[in-house]
Amino acid sequence: MQMKRIPIAVLAMVLAFGVPATALADCASDIDKVENAIDNTERSGIDVTVAEKMRVLLDEATKEHRAGNEAKCQDLINQAKYMGNVE
């Protein structure tokens, strides 16, 4: 019985420490993608008014990222990505 608990404990540690690091990388990467799309609206085909709305979301996401709130950062940046059709 004790042997089965060790792998579960290891899995719990991986999830506890690995997932936030992955979210951190994803949010930072997505911030760069959205920023690039906003800075190149002609190339990305984003309307100026949409880009302005995306910029507000991007700024909020960046604040959350700096504060360490990766879930909120990812939520905001996903909204901006959806709005501008950014992959």
PADREN-548023 format. One record per residue (C-alpha): residue in one letter; x, z, y; residue number from 0; chain. Coordinates in pm, 1 decimal. Layout:
! PADREN-548023
+------+----------+----------+----------+------+-------+
: resn :        X :        Z :        Y : resi : chain :
+------+----------+----------+----------+------+-------+
:    A :        X :        Z :        Y :  NUM :     A :
...
+------+----------+----------+----------+------+-------+
***
This chain:
! PADREN-548023
+------+----------+----------+----------+------+-------+
: resn :        X :        Z :        Y : resi : chain :
+------+----------+----------+----------+------+-------+
:    M :      0.0 :      0.0 :      0.0 :    0 :     A :
:    Q :    284.9 :     81.1 :    237.3 :    1 :     A :
:    M :    436.0 :   -266.6 :    190.0 :    2 :     A :
:    K :    120.6 :   -435.3 :    318.2 :    3 :     A :
:    R :    126.1 :   -232.1 :    639.6 :    4 :     A :
:    I :    472.2 :   -345.8 :    741.5 :    5 :     A :
:    P :    380.5 :   -714.4 :    778.9 :    6 :     A :
:    I :     64.8 :   -619.5 :    969.0 :    7 :     A :
:    A :    271.5 :   -405.8 :   1205.5 :    8 :     A :
:    V :    515.8 :   -691.4 :   1255.7 :    9 :     A :
:    L :    229.5 :   -931.1 :   1323.1 :   10 :     A :
:    A :     82.8 :   -690.0 :   1575.7 :   11 :     A :
:    M :    417.6 :   -667.8 :   1756.1 :   12 :     A :
:    V :    454.5 :  -1044.8 :   1764.3 :   13 :     A :
:    L :    107.2 :  -1082.8 :   1907.4 :   14 :     A :
:    A :    160.6 :   -804.2 :   2158.1 :   15 :     A :
:    F :    490.2 :   -940.2 :   2288.9 :   16 :     A :
:    G :    479.9 :  -1308.4 :   2200.4 :   17 :     A :
:    V :    141.4 :  -1408.3 :   2340.5 :   18 :     A :
:    P :    201.0 :  -1279.0 :   2695.0 :   19 :     A :
:    A :    534.9 :  -1459.9 :   2705.2 :   20 :     A :
:    T :    362.7 :  -1779.8 :   2595.1 :   21 :     A :
:    A :     91.8 :  -1734.4 :   2857.4 :   22 :     A :
:    L :    361.5 :  -1674.2 :   3117.7 :   23 :     A :
:    A :    530.3 :  -2001.7 :   3032.1 :   24 :     A :
:    D :    200.2 :  -2191.1 :   3016.8 :   25 :     A :
:    C :     80.7 :  -2063.9 :   3354.0 :   26 :     A :
:    A :    412.3 :  -2139.3 :   3524.7 :   27 :     A :
:    S :    421.4 :  -2485.4 :   3369.1 :   28 :     A :
:    D :     61.4 :  -2554.6 :   3468.3 :   29 :     A :
:    I :    130.2 :  -2436.8 :   3824.0 :   30 :     A :
:    D :    405.8 :  -2697.9 :   3844.8 :   31 :     A :
:    K :    176.0 :  -2969.7 :   3708.0 :   32 :     A :
:    V :   -102.9 :  -2892.7 :   3955.1 :   33 :     A :
:    E :    138.5 :  -2865.2 :   4246.0 :   34 :     A :
:    N :    288.3 :  -3202.1 :   4157.0 :   35 :     A :
:    A :    -57.4 :  -3362.5 :   4134.5 :   36 :     A :
:    I :   -156.1 :  -3218.5 :   4473.9 :   37 :     A :
:    D :    168.0 :  -3328.9 :   4638.3 :   38 :     A :
:    N :    119.7 :  -3682.8 :   4503.9 :   39 :     A :
:    T :   -253.1 :  -3739.9 :   4558.4 :   40 :     A :
:    E :   -220.2 :  -4117.7 :   4591.0 :   41 :     A :
:    R :    -34.2 :  -4149.5 :   4263.5 :   42 :     A :
:    S :   -255.6 :  -3899.6 :   4081.1 :   43 :     A :
:    G :   -575.7 :  -4047.2 :   4227.6 :   44 :     A :
:    I :   -706.1 :  -3716.3 :   4360.7 :   45 :     A :
:    D :   -933.3 :  -3722.4 :   4665.4 :   46 :     A :
:    V :   -801.4 :  -3528.3 :   4964.8 :   47 :     A :
:    T :  -1098.4 :  -3289.2 :   4970.6 :   48 :     A :
:    V :  -1054.0 :  -3218.5 :   4599.9 :   49 :     A :
:    A :   -681.4 :  -3162.2 :   4657.0 :   50 :     A :
:    E :   -763.6 :  -2906.1 :   4927.0 :   51 :     A :
:    K :   -987.4 :  -2713.3 :   4686.6 :   52 :     A :
:    M :   -720.4 :  -2735.5 :   4418.8 :   53 :     A :
:    R :   -462.2 :  -2598.9 :   4664.9 :   54 :     A :
:    V :   -675.0 :  -2287.7 :   4723.4 :   55 :     A :
:    L :   -696.8 :  -2229.8 :   4347.0 :   56 :     A :
:    L :   -324.4 :  -2300.0 :   4309.9 :   57 :     A :
:    D :   -235.7 :  -2047.0 :   4578.7 :   58 :     A :
:    E :   -453.6 :  -1782.2 :   4413.2 :   59 :     A :
:    A :   -305.4 :  -1861.7 :   4070.8 :   60 :     A :
:    T :     45.3 :  -1829.4 :   4211.6 :   61 :     A :
:    K :    -38.6 :  -1487.3 :   4357.8 :   62 :     A :
:    E :   -177.8 :  -1371.6 :   4022.8 :   63 :     A :
:    H :    127.5 :  -1509.3 :   3842.1 :   64 :     A :
:    R :    362.2 :  -1317.2 :   4071.9 :   65 :     A :
:    A :    152.6 :  -1003.1 :   4020.6 :   66 :     A :
:    G :    187.7 :  -1043.5 :   3643.0 :   67 :     A :
:    N :   -181.8 :  -1110.9 :   3580.7 :   68 :     A :
:    E :   -134.2 :  -1409.3 :   3352.4 :   69 :     A :
:    A :   -491.5 :  -1426.0 :   3223.4 :   70 :     A :
:    K :   -629.0 :  -1456.4 :   3576.9 :   71 :     A :
:    C :   -351.5 :  -1699.9 :   3667.0 :   72 :     A :
:    Q :   -435.1 :  -1921.2 :   3372.2 :   73 :     A :
:    D :   -807.3 :  -1909.0 :   3449.2 :   74 :     A :
:    L :   -752.5 :  -2018.5 :   3809.5 :   75 :     A :
:    I :   -501.3 :  -2287.1 :   3723.8 :   76 :     A :
:    N :   -728.6 :  -2422.9 :   3449.7 :   77 :     A :
:    Q :  -1003.2 :  -2461.7 :   3710.8 :   78 :     A :
:    A :   -764.9 :  -2656.2 :   3934.3 :   79 :     A :
:    K :   -650.0 :  -2872.6 :   3643.1 :   80 :     A :
:    Y :  -1008.7 :  -2952.7 :   3549.9 :   81 :     A :
:    M :  -1101.2 :  -3031.5 :   3909.3 :   82 :     A :
:    G :   -814.9 :  -3279.8 :   3946.8 :   83 :     A :
:    N :   -816.0 :  -3404.8 :   3587.7 :   84 :     A :
:    V :   -458.2 :  -3283.8 :   3540.0 :   85 :     A :
:    E :   -327.5 :  -3278.8 :   3184.2 :   86 :     A :
+------+----------+----------+----------+------+-------+
***
